[in-house]
Amino acid sequence: MNFARHTVGLFLVFVTASLGCASNASLSGARSDIQPIQDSGGYIDLESSGSMEANGIVGTEDSVNSEARHLTSEYSGGADDYIDSPQYAGEMMGTEPGTGSFRRRECRGAGEIERELGSVHIAAFPLTIAVTQRGYRNRQITQEIVDPWEDKFIDEGVATSVQVIPDMLRTNDWNNLYDYRYAAARMHCDTVLVVETGNSCDEHANAAWPLYLTIVGFWIVPATTYESYSITQGGLFDTRNGAVIRISEGMAHIKAYRPYAIGDIDDVRGQSEDDSFNAMMHSLLERCLELKNEIEKKDEDEPAAEERTEQDSAEE
């Protein structure tokens, strides 16, 4: 009995091993065309077919940059002009249809990154500033809101004008920096301030809510708490080359107690948005003043440094 049991066990082990070898050989033959994937900074084009090398997975950084140049060569102005074009801006934001948008986002070469790192703003103080908002805001930024800050910017010598971009210059897809810069250029403004606001609101009954059971209390008792948190970020960009001049941020928190019959959460939200906008503008003014003073100090030091160099050369 033991001999028979051992014989059957050995037979089953032999059969299992044979089947495993055959399966591995089959898999090896079916996938023999796969090459090792190298970490080359490439991309996977989900919308096209072809070899792995054609899709940019296998290759060097030069091959990826070469593919980027090939992709931008379709634009008649060349790669550099294409990068500055509205078509490129739309594709970077995902607003242009077609398979090229994904590939161009992942194929941006080292040369473009280096250019952005080395870019400096061209606009000189005093600035001319165009203002626009990005995304939703409960209260639209109007010239009336901006006017008090225009006076302060002018008094400090930071700007000669601060103007809100009118609706007639806004495009249908008002969501990318190129459109903001183009509208600012049409207004002859050398900088554009892009403002974006985030908000969180809460409305709830407080401890005085039982007085709402009376009709009079519903109208005169402030038994409802309205609370709003807002944060506003502003980016000041050079109109000509899109270089970032300064980034600023402002926050606000409003808490109000109102009767439910006359209370409105939108009023509290709008007030907190205005307060955060004012805080952002105050921060921006201070940062621009610091930059202006740095530039003026540098301009004063350069002639003195040149004079010292000339004296040293004469003594030698």
LOVOPA-213434 format. One record per residue (C-alpha): x, y, z; residue number from 1. Coordinates in Angstrom, 3 decimals. Layout:
N
{X=X Y=Y Z=Z i=NUM}
...
END
This chain:
316
{X=0.000 Y=0.000 Z=0.000 i=1}
{X=2.737 Y=2.449 Z=0.914 i=2}
{X=4.655 Y=1.593 Z=-2.266 i=3}
{X=1.575 Y=2.233 Z=-4.434 i=4}
{X=0.828 Y=5.533 Z=-2.652 i=5}
{X=4.403 Y=6.796 Z=-3.195 i=6}
{X=4.317 Y=5.750 Z=-6.849 i=7}
{X=1.087 Y=7.695 Z=-7.494 i=8}
{X=2.504 Y=10.748 Z=-5.688 i=9}
{X=5.668 Y=10.774 Z=-7.808 i=10}
{X=3.596 Y=10.439 Z=-10.973 i=11}
{X=1.426 Y=13.469 Z=-10.055 i=12}
{X=4.518 Y=15.591 Z=-9.282 i=13}
{X=6.015 Y=14.686 Z=-12.666 i=14}
{X=2.798 Y=15.606 Z=-14.531 i=15}
{X=2.475 Y=18.963 Z=-12.701 i=16}
{X=6.085 Y=19.911 Z=-13.441 i=17}
{X=5.665 Y=19.034 Z=-17.123 i=18}
{X=2.553 Y=21.215 Z=-17.452 i=19}
{X=4.303 Y=24.144 Z=-15.715 i=20}
{X=7.275 Y=24.017 Z=-18.088 i=21}
{X=4.982 Y=23.966 Z=-21.115 i=22}
{X=3.027 Y=26.970 Z=-19.819 i=23}
{X=6.187 Y=29.006 Z=-19.202 i=24}
{X=7.505 Y=28.185 Z=-22.670 i=25}
{X=4.232 Y=29.333 Z=-24.208 i=26}
{X=4.221 Y=32.606 Z=-22.305 i=27}
{X=7.849 Y=33.235 Z=-23.161 i=28}
{X=7.178 Y=32.761 Z=-26.845 i=29}
{X=4.098 Y=35.012 Z=-26.816 i=30}
{X=5.773 Y=37.945 Z=-25.045 i=31}
{X=9.280 Y=37.742 Z=-26.489 i=32}
{X=8.860 Y=41.154 Z=-28.164 i=33}
{X=8.690 Y=43.083 Z=-24.861 i=34}
{X=11.710 Y=45.262 Z=-24.153 i=35}
{X=12.696 Y=46.586 Z=-20.713 i=36}
{X=11.144 Y=49.970 Z=-19.952 i=37}
{X=13.717 Y=52.642 Z=-19.236 i=38}
{X=13.024 Y=55.677 Z=-17.057 i=39}
{X=13.781 Y=58.268 Z=-19.719 i=40}
{X=11.194 Y=60.916 Z=-18.892 i=41}
{X=9.028 Y=59.727 Z=-21.807 i=42}
{X=5.271 Y=59.444 Z=-21.962 i=43}
{X=2.591 Y=56.946 Z=-22.912 i=44}
{X=0.355 Y=58.103 Z=-25.731 i=45}
{X=-3.029 Y=56.606 Z=-24.845 i=46}
{X=-4.610 Y=57.745 Z=-28.080 i=47}
{X=-2.245 Y=56.318 Z=-30.689 i=48}
{X=-0.804 Y=52.948 Z=-31.572 i=49}
{X=2.679 Y=51.888 Z=-32.569 i=50}
{X=5.877 Y=50.547 Z=-31.140 i=51}
{X=6.991 Y=51.337 Z=-27.610 i=52}
{X=9.909 Y=53.369 Z=-28.899 i=53}
{X=7.582 Y=55.435 Z=-31.093 i=54}
{X=5.429 Y=56.135 Z=-28.038 i=55}
{X=8.400 Y=57.549 Z=-26.192 i=56}
{X=8.789 Y=54.871 Z=-23.510 i=57}
{X=12.203 Y=53.631 Z=-24.621 i=58}
{X=14.757 Y=56.278 Z=-25.463 i=59}
{X=16.939 Y=59.048 Z=-24.154 i=60}
{X=16.117 Y=62.616 Z=-23.197 i=61}
{X=17.322 Y=63.723 Z=-26.636 i=62}
{X=14.763 Y=61.482 Z=-28.320 i=63}
{X=11.974 Y=62.918 Z=-26.185 i=64}
{X=13.041 Y=66.484 Z=-27.003 i=65}
{X=13.279 Y=65.507 Z=-30.668 i=66}
{X=9.703 Y=64.254 Z=-30.520 i=67}
{X=8.630 Y=67.540 Z=-28.916 i=68}
{X=10.303 Y=69.490 Z=-31.719 i=69}
{X=8.558 Y=67.275 Z=-34.257 i=70}
{X=5.197 Y=67.874 Z=-32.629 i=71}
{X=5.620 Y=71.651 Z=-32.637 i=72}
{X=7.013 Y=71.746 Z=-36.189 i=73}
{X=3.449 Y=71.625 Z=-37.483 i=74}
{X=3.059 Y=75.235 Z=-36.355 i=75}
{X=4.348 Y=77.496 Z=-39.119 i=76}
{X=6.094 Y=79.883 Z=-36.731 i=77}
{X=8.404 Y=77.209 Z=-35.291 i=78}
{X=8.622 Y=75.685 Z=-31.828 i=79}
{X=9.396 Y=78.881 Z=-29.918 i=80}
{X=6.585 Y=80.834 Z=-31.565 i=81}
{X=4.231 Y=77.919 Z=-31.128 i=82}
{X=4.856 Y=77.885 Z=-27.365 i=83}
{X=3.802 Y=81.544 Z=-27.239 i=84}
{X=0.748 Y=81.006 Z=-29.412 i=85}
{X=-2.889 Y=80.875 Z=-28.237 i=86}
{X=-3.134 Y=77.371 Z=-29.713 i=87}
{X=-0.391 Y=76.156 Z=-27.380 i=88}
{X=-1.947 Y=77.949 Z=-24.394 i=89}
{X=-5.280 Y=76.282 Z=-25.141 i=90}
{X=-3.716 Y=72.855 Z=-25.405 i=91}
{X=-1.787 Y=73.305 Z=-22.161 i=92}
{X=-5.088 Y=74.082 Z=-20.416 i=93}
{X=-6.787 Y=71.150 Z=-22.137 i=94}
{X=-9.195 Y=73.397 Z=-24.042 i=95}
{X=-8.038 Y=72.467 Z=-27.549 i=96}
{X=-9.452 Y=69.233 Z=-28.994 i=97}
{X=-7.261 Y=66.550 Z=-30.518 i=98}
{X=-4.711 Y=63.975 Z=-29.477 i=99}
{X=-1.849 Y=66.455 Z=-29.520 i=100}
{X=-2.746 Y=68.133 Z=-26.226 i=101}
{X=-1.766 Y=65.134 Z=-24.079 i=102}
{X=1.447 Y=64.493 Z=-25.978 i=103}
{X=2.593 Y=68.111 Z=-25.914 i=104}
{X=1.990 Y=68.424 Z=-22.179 i=105}
{X=4.271 Y=65.440 Z=-21.532 i=106}
{X=6.883 Y=66.292 Z=-24.166 i=107}
{X=7.905 Y=69.757 Z=-23.000 i=108}
{X=11.658 Y=69.866 Z=-23.486 i=109}
{X=14.373 Y=70.937 Z=-21.105 i=110}
{X=14.984 Y=74.041 Z=-23.212 i=111}
{X=11.523 Y=75.426 Z=-22.468 i=112}
{X=11.871 Y=74.734 Z=-18.741 i=113}
{X=15.258 Y=76.466 Z=-18.734 i=114}
{X=13.771 Y=79.451 Z=-20.530 i=115}
{X=11.029 Y=79.793 Z=-17.919 i=116}
{X=13.555 Y=79.595 Z=-15.081 i=117}
{X=15.643 Y=82.334 Z=-16.680 i=118}
{X=12.770 Y=84.627 Z=-17.623 i=119}
{X=12.537 Y=87.999 Z=-15.885 i=120}
{X=9.838 Y=90.609 Z=-16.098 i=121}
{X=10.373 Y=93.391 Z=-18.613 i=122}
{X=7.824 Y=95.859 Z=-17.244 i=123}
{X=9.381 Y=98.819 Z=-15.443 i=124}
{X=8.000 Y=100.791 Z=-12.513 i=125}
{X=5.613 Y=102.529 Z=-12.413 i=126}
{X=3.436 Y=99.747 Z=-13.831 i=127}
{X=0.136 Y=99.796 Z=-15.695 i=128}
{X=-1.972 Y=96.972 Z=-14.267 i=129}
{X=-4.977 Y=95.187 Z=-15.775 i=130}
{X=-7.062 Y=93.163 Z=-13.294 i=131}
{X=-9.177 Y=90.087 Z=-13.975 i=132}
{X=-10.692 Y=87.293 Z=-11.944 i=133}
{X=-10.332 Y=83.588 Z=-12.652 i=134}
{X=-13.067 Y=81.144 Z=-11.700 i=135}
{X=-16.250 Y=81.800 Z=-9.759 i=136}
{X=-16.600 Y=84.667 Z=-7.296 i=137}
{X=-19.822 Y=85.634 Z=-5.528 i=138}
{X=-19.136 Y=89.329 Z=-6.104 i=139}
{X=-17.527 Y=90.161 Z=-9.413 i=140}
{X=-14.444 Y=92.374 Z=-9.221 i=141}
{X=-15.464 Y=95.789 Z=-10.516 i=142}
{X=-13.661 Y=99.075 Z=-11.032 i=143}
{X=-15.467 Y=100.428 Z=-7.983 i=144}
{X=-13.727 Y=97.826 Z=-5.789 i=145}
{X=-10.352 Y=98.475 Z=-7.431 i=146}
{X=-10.434 Y=102.308 Z=-7.442 i=147}
{X=-9.307 Y=102.795 Z=-3.802 i=148}
{X=-6.305 Y=100.562 Z=-4.463 i=149}
{X=-5.485 Y=102.382 Z=-7.679 i=150}
{X=-5.037 Y=105.560 Z=-5.650 i=151}
{X=-2.733 Y=103.790 Z=-3.176 i=152}
{X=-0.619 Y=102.205 Z=-5.935 i=153}
{X=-0.275 Y=105.599 Z=-7.636 i=154}
{X=0.639 Y=107.370 Z=-4.384 i=155}
{X=3.432 Y=104.837 Z=-3.713 i=156}
{X=4.793 Y=105.152 Z=-7.249 i=157}
{X=4.128 Y=101.479 Z=-7.986 i=158}
{X=1.605 Y=102.033 Z=-10.793 i=159}
{X=0.099 Y=104.752 Z=-12.917 i=160}
{X=-3.198 Y=102.920 Z=-13.453 i=161}
{X=-5.079 Y=99.854 Z=-12.185 i=162}
{X=-7.952 Y=98.899 Z=-14.497 i=163}
{X=-10.386 Y=95.989 Z=-14.527 i=164}
{X=-10.554 Y=94.110 Z=-17.841 i=165}
{X=-14.088 Y=94.733 Z=-19.194 i=166}
{X=-16.404 Y=91.907 Z=-20.181 i=167}
{X=-16.244 Y=92.913 Z=-23.852 i=168}
{X=-12.584 Y=91.777 Z=-23.955 i=169}
{X=-13.228 Y=88.434 Z=-22.277 i=170}
{X=-13.222 Y=85.328 Z=-24.459 i=171}
{X=-15.721 Y=82.476 Z=-24.223 i=172}
{X=-13.112 Y=80.303 Z=-22.520 i=173}
{X=-11.704 Y=82.798 Z=-20.030 i=174}
{X=-9.376 Y=80.350 Z=-18.308 i=175}
{X=-5.761 Y=80.712 Z=-19.496 i=176}
{X=-2.947 Y=83.180 Z=-19.055 i=177}
{X=-2.552 Y=83.918 Z=-22.766 i=178}
{X=-6.075 Y=85.350 Z=-23.003 i=179}
{X=-5.470 Y=87.498 Z=-19.908 i=180}
{X=-2.195 Y=88.814 Z=-21.344 i=181}
{X=-3.766 Y=89.485 Z=-24.747 i=182}
{X=-6.642 Y=91.467 Z=-23.204 i=183}
{X=-4.166 Y=93.444 Z=-21.068 i=184}
{X=-2.127 Y=94.234 Z=-24.181 i=185}
{X=-5.224 Y=95.612 Z=-25.908 i=186}
{X=-5.648 Y=97.909 Z=-22.892 i=187}
{X=-1.966 Y=98.971 Z=-23.208 i=188}
{X=-1.205 Y=97.551 Z=-19.752 i=189}
{X=2.277 Y=96.078 Z=-19.286 i=190}
{X=1.154 Y=93.775 Z=-16.435 i=191}
{X=-1.934 Y=91.712 Z=-15.631 i=192}
{X=-3.158 Y=90.785 Z=-12.138 i=193}
{X=-5.038 Y=87.459 Z=-12.091 i=194}
{X=-7.234 Y=87.042 Z=-8.998 i=195}
{X=-8.754 Y=83.776 Z=-7.781 i=196}
{X=-10.966 Y=83.386 Z=-4.691 i=197}
{X=-11.959 Y=80.332 Z=-2.663 i=198}
{X=-14.778 Y=80.387 Z=-0.116 i=199}
{X=-16.408 Y=78.170 Z=2.517 i=200}
{X=-19.709 Y=79.099 Z=4.218 i=201}
{X=-21.820 Y=77.789 Z=7.078 i=202}
{X=-25.301 Y=78.692 Z=8.286 i=203}
{X=-26.855 Y=77.267 Z=11.475 i=204}
{X=-29.209 Y=78.142 Z=14.328 i=205}
{X=-27.641 Y=79.299 Z=17.599 i=206}
{X=-28.810 Y=79.038 Z=21.199 i=207}
{X=-31.542 Y=81.662 Z=20.748 i=208}
{X=-33.442 Y=79.578 Z=18.182 i=209}
{X=-36.441 Y=78.776 Z=20.492 i=210}
{X=-37.490 Y=82.429 Z=20.113 i=211}
{X=-38.228 Y=81.647 Z=16.475 i=212}
{X=-41.387 Y=79.943 Z=17.698 i=213}
{X=-42.896 Y=83.402 Z=17.981 i=214}
{X=-43.673 Y=85.357 Z=14.861 i=215}
{X=-41.921 Y=88.482 Z=16.145 i=216}
{X=-38.782 Y=86.536 Z=17.098 i=217}
{X=-38.498 Y=85.131 Z=13.580 i=218}
{X=-38.007 Y=88.702 Z=12.319 i=219}
{X=-36.032 Y=90.431 Z=15.071 i=220}
{X=-34.075 Y=87.791 Z=17.021 i=221}
{X=-30.566 Y=87.090 Z=15.597 i=222}
{X=-30.808 Y=83.372 Z=16.239 i=223}
{X=-29.049 Y=82.317 Z=13.018 i=224}
{X=-25.266 Y=82.327 Z=12.718 i=225}
{X=-23.737 Y=83.037 Z=9.312 i=226}
{X=-20.035 Y=82.266 Z=8.893 i=227}
{X=-17.768 Y=82.622 Z=5.872 i=228}
{X=-14.064 Y=81.938 Z=5.253 i=229}
{X=-12.419 Y=83.350 Z=2.118 i=230}
{X=-8.936 Y=83.201 Z=0.661 i=231}
{X=-7.876 Y=85.277 Z=-2.340 i=232}
{X=-4.694 Y=84.724 Z=-4.316 i=233}
{X=-3.312 Y=87.182 Z=-6.835 i=234}
{X=-0.587 Y=86.697 Z=-9.409 i=235}
{X=0.990 Y=89.701 Z=-11.140 i=236}
{X=2.343 Y=88.707 Z=-14.572 i=237}
{X=4.325 Y=90.526 Z=-17.221 i=238}
{X=2.085 Y=91.035 Z=-20.246 i=239}
{X=4.909 Y=90.616 Z=-22.766 i=240}
{X=6.470 Y=87.332 Z=-21.645 i=241}
{X=4.222 Y=85.979 Z=-18.883 i=242}
{X=6.960 Y=86.159 Z=-16.236 i=243}
{X=5.730 Y=86.169 Z=-12.644 i=244}
{X=6.432 Y=89.507 Z=-10.962 i=245}
{X=4.839 Y=88.912 Z=-7.570 i=246}
{X=2.371 Y=86.511 Z=-5.889 i=247}
{X=0.252 Y=87.595 Z=-2.925 i=248}
{X=-2.479 Y=86.144 Z=-0.755 i=249}
{X=-5.162 Y=87.417 Z=1.599 i=250}
{X=-7.591 Y=85.698 Z=3.981 i=251}
{X=-10.759 Y=86.788 Z=5.785 i=252}
{X=-13.254 Y=85.325 Z=8.260 i=253}
{X=-16.690 Y=86.857 Z=8.823 i=254}
{X=-19.135 Y=85.729 Z=11.527 i=255}
{X=-22.530 Y=87.412 Z=11.747 i=256}
{X=-25.758 Y=86.889 Z=13.722 i=257}
{X=-28.965 Y=87.742 Z=11.888 i=258}
{X=-32.703 Y=86.987 Z=12.150 i=259}
{X=-33.537 Y=84.151 Z=9.814 i=260}
{X=-36.253 Y=86.157 Z=8.029 i=261}
{X=-33.817 Y=88.843 Z=6.839 i=262}
{X=-30.462 Y=87.030 Z=6.953 i=263}
{X=-28.619 Y=86.177 Z=3.720 i=264}
{X=-25.536 Y=83.967 Z=3.518 i=265}
{X=-24.577 Y=85.548 Z=0.195 i=266}
{X=-24.106 Y=88.937 Z=1.870 i=267}
{X=-21.720 Y=87.437 Z=4.425 i=268}
{X=-19.888 Y=85.504 Z=1.708 i=269}
{X=-19.505 Y=88.620 Z=-0.404 i=270}
{X=-18.192 Y=90.612 Z=2.548 i=271}
{X=-15.550 Y=87.989 Z=3.324 i=272}
{X=-14.534 Y=87.863 Z=-0.343 i=273}
{X=-14.110 Y=91.649 Z=-0.421 i=274}
{X=-12.087 Y=91.580 Z=2.813 i=275}
{X=-9.784 Y=88.838 Z=1.513 i=276}
{X=-9.353 Y=90.769 Z=-1.756 i=277}
{X=-8.356 Y=93.891 Z=0.166 i=278}
{X=-5.893 Y=91.869 Z=2.257 i=279}
{X=-4.391 Y=90.415 Z=-0.936 i=280}
{X=-4.030 Y=93.865 Z=-2.515 i=281}
{X=-2.372 Y=95.213 Z=0.615 i=282}
{X=0.133 Y=92.341 Z=0.526 i=283}
{X=0.716 Y=92.868 Z=-3.210 i=284}
{X=1.391 Y=96.574 Z=-2.708 i=285}
{X=3.987 Y=95.813 Z=-0.038 i=286}
{X=5.694 Y=93.179 Z=-2.186 i=287}
{X=5.786 Y=95.480 Z=-5.210 i=288}
{X=7.251 Y=98.254 Z=-3.072 i=289}
{X=10.002 Y=95.902 Z=-1.902 i=290}
{X=10.776 Y=94.954 Z=-5.491 i=291}
{X=10.736 Y=98.600 Z=-6.612 i=292}
{X=13.156 Y=99.574 Z=-3.836 i=293}
{X=15.464 Y=96.667 Z=-4.689 i=294}
{X=15.596 Y=97.722 Z=-8.348 i=295}
{X=16.243 Y=101.361 Z=-7.452 i=296}
{X=19.030 Y=100.388 Z=-5.044 i=297}
{X=20.602 Y=98.162 Z=-7.674 i=298}
{X=20.470 Y=100.966 Z=-10.240 i=299}
{X=22.201 Y=103.282 Z=-7.765 i=300}
{X=24.904 Y=100.749 Z=-6.905 i=301}
{X=25.816 Y=99.822 Z=-10.483 i=302}
{X=27.394 Y=103.202 Z=-11.449 i=303}
{X=29.377 Y=103.240 Z=-8.196 i=304}
{X=30.626 Y=99.716 Z=-8.865 i=305}
{X=31.640 Y=100.655 Z=-12.409 i=306}
{X=33.461 Y=103.733 Z=-11.101 i=307}
{X=35.396 Y=101.616 Z=-8.589 i=308}
{X=36.341 Y=99.179 Z=-11.336 i=309}
{X=37.631 Y=102.013 Z=-13.523 i=310}
{X=39.689 Y=103.405 Z=-10.623 i=311}
{X=41.181 Y=100.006 Z=-9.909 i=312}
{X=42.094 Y=99.598 Z=-13.575 i=313}
{X=43.730 Y=103.060 Z=-13.660 i=314}
{X=45.815 Y=102.301 Z=-10.546 i=315}
{X=47.050 Y=99.049 Z=-12.050 i=316}
END
